[in-house]
Amino acid sequence: MYDVTQRVLVVDDEPDLRRLLRWLLELDERCSGIAEAEDSESALREAAKLVPHAVILDFMLGDTTAAEMLPALRAACPEARIVVYTAAPERAQAADVIERGADAVAAKAGGSIDDIIDLVLLHTPPAD
């Protein structure tokens, strides 16, 4: 058992992938709460409600990119670890997501989804 569990926000416009990530996070004893969002508006709303310790953010959210929404998301949850995950990590890196507030970029392909979860839950947040 972990001393401090984490609240995680999953932001992806693909409902099946969001559900899979939520299910895996619910099984992970490092998580104490999970919220989902399908677009930038709902992500900011959920971030304000949940105050997440970590965010899994898809690079493409319909017509919006993670790079475009990261400044507002970082402002909404300044202490959260934000991991942008994408099928095209080179494109995300070229979009300067790290400079815009992401902590890491992870590839959807080539690795396992468990690796993304481990990357998101890498640090232990301070106790609330």
N, C-alpha and C positions, 0 to 999 in steps of 0.2 A: 504494500500500500504506500502511496506517495503522501508526503506531508502536505503538499499544496497541489490541488487539482486545478485544471485550467478550463476556462470557458472559451469555446472556439466558434467562430463565425465562418460558415462555408458559403462562398459567393460563386455561383456558376449558373449560367442560363440553361444548362442541360439538366432537366429534372432527374433523370436516371442516375447521372453521375453525382448530383447533389445527395440523392438518397443513399447511394453506396457509401459516400464519404461520411454521411451522418451515421449510418449503421456501423461502420468501422470505428468511428469515434465513440459511439455509445458503448462499444465493447471494450474500449481502452480505459483502464482504470486511472489514467492520467487526466481524464476529462470529467468535468462536473456539470457542464452545461453546453448545449450546442444549439446554434440558431442557423437558419438558412436564409439566403437571399438570392433572387434571380436577376437582379439588375442593380445599377448604382444607387438608385433612389431607395430601394428596399435594403440595400447593404448599409447605407448611412442610418436609416431608421433602426435597423436591428443592432448596429454598433452602439447607438445611443442607449438602447434598452439593455443589451447584454453586457456592455463594457467588456469586450473580449480580451483575453490574454493573448490570443493568437487568431490569425485570419488566413484561410486558404482562399486565394483570389484567382479566378480564371483570368487569363490575359484578355480574351475576347468575350465581351458581354453584349451580344447583339451588335449594335453600331458603336458601342463605347469600348475603349481599351482600358486595361488596368492603369496604364500610364496616365490616361486622362482623369481617372477618378482617384488615383492614389493621394494627391494632396488633401482632398476633402476627407478621405478615409483615414489618413494619418492624423488629421486634426481631430476627427471624431474619436479615435482610440490611439492616443500618442504613445502609450506604453506597450501596445500589442506587437507581437512578432508577426509580420506580414510576409507570407510566401506566395509569390505569383507562380502559378503553374500553367504550362502551355504546351501545345504540340510543336511550337516553333520557338525554342528558347533563345535562338539568335535574334529573332525579331523582337522579343521582349527586352533583351539586353540592349539592342539597338535603340529601343524606345526609352532608354534611360530609366527603367523602373526602379533601380536601386537609388538613383539620385532623386527620384520623386517620392521615395518613402518606403519602398519594399526592403525587406531584410535579406531576401534570397529569391532566386529563380529556380524552379524545378521543371524538368521535362516530364510530360505525361507519358510519352513513349520511351522505351528503353530501360525504364526502372519500374519499380513496383509502387503501387499506391501506398503501401505500408511505409516505403521510404519517404514519401511526401509527408505522411502523418508524423513520422519521426522527426523530419526536418522542422515541421511546424511546432512540435512539442519539445524541441531541443532544449530550451531554457526553462528553468523553474521560475515562475513569477513570484513576486513578493506576496506574502499573505495579505488578504484583504482586510 
